[in-house]
Amino acid sequence: MRKWIAGALGAAVVVGGTLPAVALGGEADLTYHGYVTMGRGEVNVRLTPWNRGPSGVQDATVRLRWSKPLAEEQLLPGGCARYDTSTVLCRTGVVAPMGEGREIHLRVHLADTSTDEVRLEIDSPWSGAVDRTPGSQQVLALGTGDRYAF
């Protein structure tokens, strides 16, 4: 079990594993669209889950894994929790069949603020739902402050 700072008020959240993705009917196909920016060791991510499958999703977990370690303390939005040194998990909430979910916005700080690039891997750890096209999305962000879409 790990204890990390999370939530708008910095409340402690205890996380021991991944949060499951639960499909209402059985087959979902989640992808994520958004962008990432980076500058001075701060990484800003906005993403929206899209379900291209015939079944709705009550709740799923999006895993955001950075190629560099994150700073020890993070202020994360509600529904997000630190998993390990370079990974954050966030709940997607309800995602309708053939529809989009709510936007997730988070800002994290890298342990090394002089880093000039970071790779972000985005995927959904599945449990209890069928995903016919599992896999991850990856985006490389340079420390220029530019938006990199995915």
SELUMZA-829819 format. One record per residue: x, y, z of N, C-alpha, C in turn; chain; residue in three letters. Coordinates in Angstrom, 3 decimals, m for minus. Example, Ala and Ser with C-alpha at 12.3 -4.5 7.8 and 13.67 -1.06 7.14 Angstrom:
SELUMZA-829819
+----------+----------+----------+----------+----------+----------+----------+----------+----------+------+--------+
:     n.xx :     n.yy :     n.zz :    ca.xx :    ca.yy :    ca.zz :     c.xx :     c.yy :     c.zz : gudo : koltor :
+----------+----------+----------+----------+----------+----------+----------+----------+----------+------+--------+
:   13.190 :   m5.690 :    7.800 :   12.300 :   m4.500 :    7.800 :   13.200 :   m3.300 :    7.800 :    A :    ALA :
:   12.850 :   m2.250 :    7.080 :   13.670 :   m1.060 :    7.140 :   12.900 :    0.030 :    7.870 :    A :    SER :
+----------+----------+----------+----------+----------+----------+----------+----------+----------+------+--------+
end
This chain:
SELUMZA-829819
+----------+----------+----------+----------+----------+----------+----------+----------+----------+------+--------+
:     n.xx :     n.yy :     n.zz :    ca.xx :    ca.yy :    ca.zz :     c.xx :     c.yy :     c.zz : gudo : koltor :
+----------+----------+----------+----------+----------+----------+----------+----------+----------+------+--------+
:    0.838 :   m1.176 :    0.000 :    0.000 :    0.000 :    0.000 :    0.886 :    1.243 :    0.000 :    A :    MET :
:    0.534 :    2.232 :   m0.796 :    1.275 :    3.478 :   m0.844 :    0.339 :    4.612 :   m0.476 :    A :    ARG :
:    0.869 :    5.626 :    0.161 :    0.082 :    6.783 :    0.577 :    0.644 :    8.003 :   m0.144 :    A :    LYS :
:   m0.187 :    8.743 :   m0.830 :    0.273 :    9.871 :   m1.627 :   m0.650 :   11.061 :   m1.444 :    A :    TRP :
:   m0.160 :   12.224 :   m1.790 :   m0.977 :   13.433 :   m1.761 :   m1.812 :   13.460 :   m3.026 :    A :    ILE :
:   m3.129 :   13.668 :   m2.885 :   m4.020 :   13.718 :   m4.039 :   m5.243 :   14.537 :   m3.689 :    A :    ALA :
:   m5.951 :   14.964 :   m4.721 :   m7.200 :   15.691 :   m4.522 :   m6.980 :   17.184 :   m4.438 :    A :    GLY :
:   m8.045 :   17.932 :   m4.630 :   m7.975 :   19.380 :   m4.669 :   m7.489 :   19.974 :   m3.351 :    A :    ALA :
:   m7.771 :   19.330 :   m2.222 :   m7.358 :   19.854 :   m0.930 :   m6.130 :   19.144 :   m0.393 :    A :    LEU :
:   m5.516 :   18.285 :   m1.199 :   m4.322 :   17.582 :   m0.772 :   m4.602 :   16.460 :    0.213 :    A :    GLY :
:   m5.768 :   15.861 :    0.144 :   m6.118 :   14.767 :    1.050 :   m5.288 :   13.537 :    0.716 :    A :    ALA :
:   m5.003 :   12.730 :    1.713 :   m4.233 :   11.511 :    1.486 :   m5.131 :   10.449 :    0.878 :    A :    ALA :
:   m4.601 :    9.744 :   m0.110 :   m5.315 :    8.658 :   m0.760 :   m4.436 :    7.422 :   m0.690 :    A :    VAL :
:   m5.004 :    6.297 :   m0.350 :   m4.253 :    5.060 :   m0.294 :   m4.623 :    4.217 :   m1.495 :    A :    VAL :
:   m3.609 :    3.782 :   m2.234 :   m3.827 :    3.003 :   m3.439 :   m3.009 :    1.726 :   m3.338 :    A :    VAL :
:   m3.631 :    0.587 :   m3.617 :   m2.911 :   m0.660 :   m3.546 :   m2.852 :   m1.373 :   m4.878 :    A :    GLY :
:   m3.596 :   m0.937 :   m5.862 :   m3.618 :   m1.576 :   m7.167 :   m4.377 :   m0.702 :   m8.132 :    A :    GLY :
:   m4.741 :   m1.260 :   m9.260 :   m5.447 :   m0.481 :  m10.261 :   m6.941 :   m0.497 :   m9.999 :    A :    THR :
:   m7.615 :    0.517 :  m10.495 :   m9.065 :    0.581 :  m10.413 :   m9.623 :   m0.132 :  m11.643 :    A :    LEU :
:  m10.652 :   m0.957 :  m11.519 :  m11.115 :   m1.742 :  m12.659 :  m11.933 :   m0.935 :  m13.654 :    A :    PRO :
:  m11.903 :   m1.370 :  m14.900 :  m12.803 :   m0.847 :  m15.919 :  m14.009 :   m1.764 :  m15.930 :    A :    ALA :
:  m15.201 :   m1.194 :  m15.840 :  m16.407 :   m2.009 :  m15.773 :  m17.308 :   m1.646 :  m16.940 :    A :    VAL :
:  m17.514 :   m2.565 :  m17.861 :  m18.387 :   m2.322 :  m19.005 :  m19.803 :   m2.722 :  m18.644 :    A :    ALA :
:  m20.769 :   m1.942 :  m19.129 :  m22.165 :   m2.232 :  m18.841 :  m22.629 :   m3.485 :  m19.572 :    A :    LEU :
:  m22.155 :   m3.726 :  m20.788 :  m22.601 :   m4.879 :  m21.541 :  m21.516 :   m5.895 :  m21.734 :    A :    GLY :
:  m20.285 :   m5.472 :  m21.866 :  m19.217 :   m6.427 :  m22.012 :  m18.120 :   m6.028 :  m22.964 :    A :    GLY :
:  m18.373 :   m5.167 :  m23.959 :  m17.328 :   m4.825 :  m24.911 :  m17.213 :   m3.314 :  m25.044 :    A :    GLU :
:  m16.028 :   m2.811 :  m24.710 :  m15.746 :   m1.389 :  m24.807 :  m14.440 :   m1.214 :  m25.570 :    A :    ALA :
:  m14.204 :   m0.041 :  m26.092 :  m12.972 :    0.258 :  m26.826 :  m12.570 :    1.684 :  m26.479 :    A :    ASP :
:  m11.843 :    1.832 :  m25.365 :  m11.459 :    3.162 :  m24.912 :  m10.174 :    3.643 :  m25.572 :    A :    LEU :
:  m10.210 :    4.886 :  m26.025 :   m9.027 :    5.601 :  m26.484 :   m9.055 :    6.961 :  m25.804 :    A :    THR :
:   m7.953 :    7.661 :  m25.862 :   m7.848 :    8.958 :  m25.199 :   m7.335 :    9.983 :  m26.197 :    A :    TYR :
:   m7.974 :   11.147 :  m26.181 :   m7.572 :   12.243 :  m27.059 :   m7.326 :   13.468 :  m26.201 :    A :    HIS :
:   m6.286 :   14.201 :  m26.530 :   m5.972 :   15.403 :  m25.776 :   m4.625 :   15.936 :  m26.174 :    A :    GLY :
:   m3.970 :   16.583 :  m25.216 :   m2.642 :   17.117 :  m25.484 :   m1.827 :   17.166 :  m24.204 :    A :    TYR :
:   m0.521 :   17.299 :  m24.384 :    0.421 :   17.427 :  m23.282 :    1.365 :   18.579 :  m23.601 :    A :    VAL :
:    1.702 :   19.371 :  m22.579 :    2.717 :   20.424 :  m22.698 :    3.709 :   20.233 :  m21.556 :    A :    THR :
:    4.925 :   20.722 :  m21.784 :    5.944 :   20.610 :  m20.750 :    6.828 :   21.838 :  m20.754 :    A :    MET :
:    7.188 :   22.300 :  m19.585 :    8.128 :   23.404 :  m19.444 :    8.612 :   23.503 :  m18.016 :    A :    GLY :
:    9.913 :   23.692 :  m17.826 :   10.528 :   23.845 :  m16.502 :   10.164 :   22.728 :  m15.526 :    A :    ARG :
:   10.086 :   21.513 :  m16.042 :    9.808 :   20.361 :  m15.181 :    8.350 :   20.153 :  m14.833 :    A :    GLY :
:    7.458 :   20.964 :  m15.393 :    6.027 :   20.812 :  m15.147 :    5.373 :   20.258 :  m16.403 :    A :    GLU :
:    4.566 :   19.214 :  m16.233 :    3.876 :   18.583 :  m17.354 :    2.370 :   18.761 :  m17.158 :    A :    VAL :
:    1.725 :   19.322 :  m18.170 :    0.292 :   19.600 :  m18.128 :   m0.385 :   18.671 :  m19.131 :    A :    ASN :
:   m1.368 :   17.892 :  m18.663 :   m2.064 :   16.927 :  m19.516 :   m3.563 :   17.186 :  m19.463 :    A :    VAL :
:   m4.181 :   17.252 :  m20.619 :   m5.646 :   17.290 :  m20.734 :   m6.020 :   16.148 :  m21.661 :    A :    ARG :
:   m6.951 :   15.315 :  m21.202 :   m7.373 :   14.201 :  m22.054 :   m8.842 :   13.899 :  m21.829 :    A :    LEU :
:   m9.455 :   13.366 :  m22.870 :  m10.859 :   12.963 :  m22.821 :  m10.945 :   11.511 :  m23.269 :    A :    THR :
:  m11.585 :   10.636 :  m22.469 :  m11.764 :    9.253 :  m22.902 :  m12.863 :    9.167 :  m23.965 :    A :    PRO :
:  m12.635 :    8.361 :  m24.964 :  m13.610 :    8.084 :  m26.031 :  m13.847 :    6.589 :  m26.053 :    A :    TRP :
:  m15.099 :    6.193 :  m26.101 :  m15.463 :    4.782 :  m26.183 :  m16.013 :    4.518 :  m27.572 :    A :    ASN :
:  m15.315 :    3.718 :  m28.353 :  m15.754 :    3.384 :  m29.700 :  m16.432 :    2.012 :  m29.744 :    A :    ARG :
:  m16.703 :    1.463 :  m28.565 :  m17.336 :    0.152 :  m28.477 :  m18.837 :    0.242 :  m28.285 :    A :    GLY :
:  m19.539 :   m0.892 :  m28.453 :  m20.997 :   m0.912 :  m28.344 :  m21.526 :   m0.912 :  m26.912 :    A :    PRO :
:  m20.652 :   m1.115 :  m25.916 :  m21.081 :   m1.142 :  m24.522 :  m20.580 :    0.089 :  m23.792 :    A :    SER :
:  m21.415 :    0.628 :  m22.913 :  m21.004 :    1.756 :  m22.089 :  m20.046 :    1.303 :  m21.000 :    A :    GLY :
:  m19.309 :    2.249 :  m20.449 :  m18.372 :    1.982 :  m19.370 :  m18.812 :    2.789 :  m18.154 :    A :    VAL :
:  m19.078 :    2.114 :  m17.034 :  m19.469 :    2.810 :  m15.811 :  m18.293 :    3.579 :  m15.238 :    A :    GLN :
:  m17.143 :    2.959 :  m15.241 :  m15.939 :    3.589 :  m14.736 :  m14.752 :    2.767 :  m15.212 :    A :    ASP :
:  m13.677 :    3.436 :  m15.549 :  m12.444 :    2.773 :  m15.960 :  m11.293 :    3.549 :  m15.345 :    A :    ALA :
:  m10.111 :    3.043 :  m15.519 :   m8.913 :    3.704 :  m15.025 :   m8.018 :    4.025 :  m16.206 :    A :    THR :
:   m7.574 :    5.272 :  m16.280 :   m6.555 :    5.626 :  m17.260 :   m5.230 :    5.694 :  m16.495 :    A :    VAL :
:   m4.234 :    5.009 :  m17.059 :   m2.905 :    4.988 :  m16.449 :   m2.016 :    5.933 :  m17.246 :    A :    ARG :
:   m1.404 :    6.883 :  m16.558 :   m0.490 :    7.846 :  m17.170 :    0.897 :    7.566 :  m16.604 :    A :    LEU :
:    1.797 :    7.104 :  m17.474 :    3.138 :    6.710 :  m17.038 :    4.170 :    7.572 :  m17.764 :    A :    ARG :
:    4.963 :    8.307 :  m16.987 :    6.004 :    9.164 :  m17.550 :    7.326 :    8.424 :  m17.594 :    A :    TRP :
:    8.179 :    8.781 :  m18.573 :    9.476 :    8.131 :  m18.725 :   10.488 :    8.623 :  m17.699 :    A :    SER :
:   10.156 :    9.668 :  m16.970 :   11.023 :   10.225 :  m15.927 :   10.270 :   10.191 :  m14.595 :    A :    LYS :
:   10.988 :   10.057 :  m13.482 :   10.321 :   10.054 :  m12.179 :    9.637 :   11.394 :  m11.886 :    A :    PRO :
:    8.532 :   11.315 :  m11.177 :    7.814 :   12.509 :  m10.753 :    8.368 :   12.999 :   m9.415 :    A :    LEU :
:    8.190 :   14.286 :   m9.158 :    8.570 :   14.834 :   m7.855 :    7.791 :   14.101 :   m6.772 :    A :    ALA :
:    8.338 :   14.051 :   m5.583 :    7.710 :   13.304 :   m4.487 :    6.301 :   13.801 :   m4.185 :    A :    GLU :
:    6.113 :   15.107 :   m4.061 :    4.797 :   15.651 :   m3.741 :    4.111 :   16.167 :   m4.992 :    A :    GLU :
:    2.836 :   15.818 :   m5.133 :    2.015 :   16.237 :   m6.268 :    0.657 :   16.670 :   m5.747 :    A :    GLN :
:    0.065 :   17.659 :   m6.370 :   m1.310 :   18.043 :   m6.076 :   m2.134 :   17.545 :   m7.257 :    A :    LEU :
:   m2.883 :   16.466 :   m7.054 :   m3.625 :   15.818 :   m8.129 :   m5.116 :   16.103 :   m7.987 :    A :    LEU :
:   m5.843 :   16.118 :   m9.111 :   m7.290 :   16.347 :   m9.031 :   m8.004 :   15.154 :   m8.403 :    A :    PRO :
:   m9.233 :   15.378 :   m7.935 :  m10.036 :   14.295 :   m7.399 :  m10.186 :   13.186 :   m8.425 :    A :    GLY :
:  m10.164 :   11.955 :   m7.976 :  m10.275 :   10.809 :   m8.877 :   m8.937 :   10.342 :   m9.416 :    A :    GLY :
:   m7.849 :   11.021 :   m9.051 :   m6.503 :   10.629 :   m9.484 :   m5.653 :   10.326 :   m8.266 :    A :    CYS :
:   m4.738 :    9.363 :   m8.417 :   m3.853 :    8.983 :   m7.320 :   m2.507 :    8.545 :   m7.875 :    A :    ALA :
:   m1.485 :    8.801 :   m7.121 :   m0.135 :    8.371 :   m7.480 :   m0.046 :    6.871 :   m7.289 :    A :    ARG :
:    0.543 :    6.169 :   m8.255 :    0.684 :    4.718 :   m8.142 :    2.118 :    4.320 :   m7.786 :    A :    TYR :
:    3.084 :    4.920 :   m8.486 :    4.488 :    4.658 :   m8.178 :    5.299 :    5.898 :   m8.544 :    A :    ASP :
:    6.607 :    5.760 :   m8.683 :    7.463 :    6.934 :   m8.886 :    7.194 :    7.696 :  m10.176 :    A :    THR :
:    6.596 :    7.041 :  m11.165 :    6.376 :    7.722 :  m12.448 :    4.980 :    7.483 :  m13.028 :    A :    SER :
:    4.037 :    7.014 :  m12.206 :    2.705 :    6.657 :  m12.705 :    1.607 :    7.283 :  m11.861 :    A :    THR :
:    0.574 :    7.784 :  m12.567 :   m0.632 :    8.303 :  m11.929 :   m1.823 :    7.568 :  m12.538 :    A :    VAL :
:   m2.791 :    7.186 :  m11.702 :   m4.027 :    6.554 :  m12.155 :   m5.169 :    7.535 :  m11.947 :    A :    LEU :
:   m6.073 :    7.623 :  m12.945 :   m7.245 :    8.492 :  m12.822 :   m8.493 :    7.729 :  m13.239 :    A :    CYS :
:   m9.589 :    7.984 :  m12.548 :  m10.881 :    7.383 :  m12.907 :  m11.468 :    8.169 :  m14.074 :    A :    ARG :
:  m12.071 :    7.450 :  m15.017 :  m12.681 :    8.121 :  m16.164 :  m14.119 :    8.533 :  m15.905 :    A :    THR :
:  m14.800 :    7.843 :  m15.000 :  m16.236 :    8.051 :  m14.839 :  m16.969 :    7.345 :  m15.966 :    A :    GLY :
:  m18.233 :    7.672 :  m16.138 :  m19.078 :    7.031 :  m17.149 :  m18.663 :    7.476 :  m18.552 :    A :    VAL :
:  m18.557 :    6.491 :  m19.453 :  m18.300 :    6.778 :  m20.865 :  m19.340 :    5.999 :  m21.662 :    A :    VAL :
:  m20.221 :    6.718 :  m22.339 :  m21.330 :    6.105 :  m23.080 :  m20.819 :    5.304 :  m24.277 :    A :    ALA :
:  m21.610 :    4.341 :  m24.766 :  m21.233 :    3.634 :  m25.986 :  m21.120 :    4.627 :  m27.136 :    A :    PRO :
:  m20.086 :    4.478 :  m27.923 :  m19.853 :    5.354 :  m29.079 :  m19.873 :    6.828 :  m28.668 :    A :    MET :
:  m19.327 :    7.136 :  m27.482 :  m19.361 :    8.501 :  m26.978 :  m18.096 :    8.871 :  m26.230 :    A :    GLY :
:  m18.112 :   10.081 :  m25.693 :  m16.957 :   10.574 :  m24.957 :  m17.299 :   10.784 :  m23.498 :    A :    GLU :
:  m16.268 :   10.757 :  m22.663 :  m16.420 :   10.980 :  m21.236 :  m16.019 :   12.394 :  m20.864 :    A :    GLY :
:  m15.833 :   12.608 :  m19.572 :  m15.462 :   13.936 :  m19.084 :  m13.961 :   14.172 :  m19.269 :    A :    ARG :
:  m13.598 :   15.420 :  m19.461 :  m12.185 :   15.772 :  m19.616 :  m11.467 :   15.622 :  m18.283 :    A :    GLU :
:  m10.265 :   15.096 :  m18.346 :   m9.406 :   14.948 :  m17.180 :   m8.235 :   15.900 :  m17.378 :    A :    ILE :
:   m7.960 :   16.715 :  m16.381 :   m6.860 :   17.669 :  m16.467 :   m5.966 :   17.493 :  m15.250 :    A :    HIS :
:   m4.687 :   17.252 :  m15.493 :   m3.772 :   17.184 :  m14.373 :   m2.440 :   17.819 :  m14.726 :    A :    LEU :
:   m1.791 :   18.306 :  m13.702 :   m0.483 :   18.939 :  m13.828 :    0.434 :   18.230 :  m12.845 :    A :    ARG :
:    1.553 :   17.720 :  m13.341 :    2.513 :   17.045 :  m12.469 :    3.867 :   17.719 :  m12.605 :    A :    VAL :
:    4.696 :   17.507 :  m11.597 :    6.044 :   18.059 :  m11.588 :    7.033 :   16.900 :  m11.637 :    A :    HIS :
:    8.017 :   17.020 :  m12.510 :    9.056 :   16.004 :  m12.614 :   10.069 :   16.200 :  m11.493 :    A :    LEU :
:   10.706 :   15.119 :  m11.081 :   11.725 :   15.190 :  m10.034 :   12.909 :   16.030 :  m10.516 :    A :    ALA :
:   13.288 :   15.886 :  m11.770 :   14.398 :   16.640 :  m12.363 :   13.817 :   17.764 :  m13.211 :    A :    ASP :
:   13.826 :   18.977 :  m12.689 :   13.225 :   20.108 :  m13.401 :   14.047 :   20.566 :  m14.604 :    A :    THR :
:   15.271 :   20.035 :  m14.762 :   16.081 :   20.411 :  m15.930 :   15.842 :   19.490 :  m17.117 :    A :    SER :
:   14.971 :   18.491 :  m16.972 :   14.660 :   17.561 :  m18.063 :   14.091 :   18.328 :  m19.249 :    A :    THR :
:   14.589 :   18.038 :  m20.456 :   14.109 :   18.765 :  m21.637 :   13.128 :   17.966 :  m22.493 :    A :    ASP :
:   12.836 :   16.709 :  m22.102 :   11.816 :   15.927 :  m22.804 :   11.318 :   14.810 :  m21.901 :    A :    GLU :
:   10.081 :   14.402 :  m22.152 :    9.504 :   13.293 :  m21.403 :    8.537 :   12.551 :  m22.319 :    A :    VAL :
:    8.510 :   11.231 :  m22.204 :    7.554 :   10.413 :  m22.952 :    6.422 :   10.058 :  m22.005 :    A :    ARG :
:    5.199 :   10.233 :  m22.474 :    4.014 :    9.890 :  m21.695 :    3.327 :    8.717 :  m22.367 :    A :    LEU :
:    3.082 :    7.655 :  m21.594 :    2.360 :    6.484 :  m22.077 :    0.993 :    6.479 :  m21.413 :    A :    GLU :
:   m0.058 :    6.312 :  m22.226 :   m1.436 :    6.375 :  m21.749 :   m2.123 :    5.066 :  m22.106 :    A :    ILE :
:   m2.718 :    4.407 :  m21.112 :   m3.469 :    3.192 :  m21.402 :   m4.495 :    2.948 :  m20.303 :    A :    ASP :
:   m5.297 :    1.920 :  m20.493 :   m6.315 :    1.527 :  m19.520 :   m6.020 :    0.119 :  m19.029 :    A :    SER :
:   m5.732 :   m0.028 :  m17.733 :   m5.608 :   m1.382 :  m17.201 :   m7.009 :   m1.973 :  m17.072 :    A :    PRO :
:   m7.280 :   m3.042 :  m17.799 :   m8.639 :   m3.599 :  m17.867 :   m8.838 :   m4.686 :  m16.838 :    A :    TRP :
:  m10.042 :   m4.740 :  m16.306 :  m10.444 :   m5.809 :  m15.400 :  m11.962 :   m5.928 :  m15.484 :    A :    SER :
:  m12.451 :   m7.004 :  m16.057 :  m13.883 :   m7.209 :  m16.129 :  m14.545 :   m6.686 :  m17.400 :    A :    GLY :
:  m13.774 :   m6.181 :  m18.335 :  m14.334 :   m5.698 :  m19.603 :  m13.513 :   m6.262 :  m20.749 :    A :    ALA :
:  m14.140 :   m6.429 :  m21.890 :  m13.455 :   m6.922 :  m23.080 :  m13.039 :   m5.727 :  m23.917 :    A :    VAL :
:  m11.777 :   m5.653 :  m24.265 :  m11.271 :   m4.609 :  m25.153 :  m10.646 :   m5.318 :  m26.348 :    A :    ASP :
:  m11.262 :   m5.169 :  m27.504 :  m10.788 :   m5.865 :  m28.707 :   m9.509 :   m5.273 :  m29.269 :    A :    ARG :
:   m9.192 :   m4.043 :  m28.873 :   m7.978 :   m3.394 :  m29.385 :   m7.163 :   m2.805 :  m28.233 :    A :    THR :
:   m6.659 :   m3.670 :  m27.316 :   m5.882 :   m3.140 :  m26.200 :   m4.552 :   m2.572 :  m26.685 :    A :    PRO :
:   m3.997 :   m1.717 :  m25.919 :   m2.710 :   m1.132 :  m26.253 :   m2.571 :    0.224 :  m25.608 :    A :    GLY :
:   m1.433 :    0.824 :  m25.823 :   m1.204 :    2.119 :  m25.210 :   m0.937 :    3.167 :  m26.281 :    A :    SER :
:   m1.121 :    4.407 :  m25.896 :   m0.796 :    5.540 :  m26.730 :    0.437 :    6.177 :  m26.105 :    A :    GLN :
:    1.333 :    6.699 :  m26.939 :    2.524 :    7.346 :  m26.426 :    2.705 :    8.681 :  m27.116 :    A :    GLN :
:    3.191 :    9.648 :  m26.354 :    3.466 :   10.966 :  m26.910 :    4.755 :   11.478 :  m26.277 :    A :    VAL :
:    5.607 :   12.086 :  m27.089 :    6.848 :   12.682 :  m26.622 :    6.630 :   14.180 :  m26.515 :    A :    LEU :
:    6.901 :   14.738 :  m25.354 :    6.754 :   16.180 :  m25.143 :    8.125 :   16.781 :  m24.873 :    A :    ALA :
:    8.443 :   17.823 :  m25.603 :    9.684 :   18.552 :  m25.387 :    9.415 :   19.708 :  m24.436 :    A :    LEU :
:   10.424 :   20.139 :  m23.720 :   10.288 :   21.196 :  m22.719 :   10.187 :   22.586 :  m23.315 :    A :    GLY :
:    9.451 :   22.737 :  m24.402 :    9.315 :   24.019 :  m25.098 :    8.028 :   24.752 :  m24.762 :    A :    THR :
:    7.099 :   24.076 :  m24.078 :    5.788 :   24.666 :  m23.803 :    4.804 :   24.459 :  m24.923 :    A :    GLY :
:    5.230 :   23.817 :  m26.033 :    4.327 :   23.545 :  m27.160 :    3.362 :   22.428 :  m26.799 :    A :    ASP :
:    2.198 :   22.434 :  m27.479 :    1.187 :   21.371 :  m27.308 :    1.528 :   20.202 :  m28.228 :    A :    ARG :
:    1.467 :   19.011 :  m27.652 :    1.657 :   17.785 :  m28.420 :    0.378 :   16.980 :  m28.294 :    A :    TYR :
:   m0.324 :   16.840 :  m29.406 :   m1.636 :   16.179 :  m29.424 :   m1.485 :   14.668 :  m29.532 :    A :    ALA :
:   m2.486 :   13.980 :  m28.993 :   m2.560 :   12.521 :  m29.121 :   m3.999 :   12.128 :  m29.292 :    A :    PHE :
+----------+----------+----------+----------+----------+----------+----------+----------+----------+------+--------+
end
